[in-house]
């Protein structure tokens, strides 16, 4: 079970990173 919890936490971090990258890409495109 702990492994699953850790995996979920990792997924959330990845999602946050992806969101930040997406925002940056959008900003670059707008520029």
C-alpha positions in Angstrom: 0.0 0.0 0.0 2.8 2.5 0.9 4.2 2.0 -2.6 0.9 2.9 -4.2 0.6 6.0 -2.1 4.1 7.0 -3.1 3.3 6.4 -6.8 0.2 8.7 -6.5 2.3 11.4 -5.0 4.8 11.1 -7.9 2.0 11.3 -10.4 0.8 14.6 -8.9 4.3 16.1 -9.0 4.5 15.0 -12.7 1.2 16.6 -13.4 2.3 19.9 -11.8 5.5 19.8 -13.8 3.6 19.2 -17.0 1.3 22.0 -16.3 4.2 24.4 -15.7 5.8 23.3 -19.0 2.6 23.7 -20.8 2.2 27.3 -19.5 5.8 28.1 -20.5 5.2 26.7 -24.0 2.1 28.8 -24.3 3.9 32.0 -23.2 6.7 31.3 -25.7 4.2 30.8 -28.5 2.3 34.0 -27.6 5.6 35.9 -27.7 
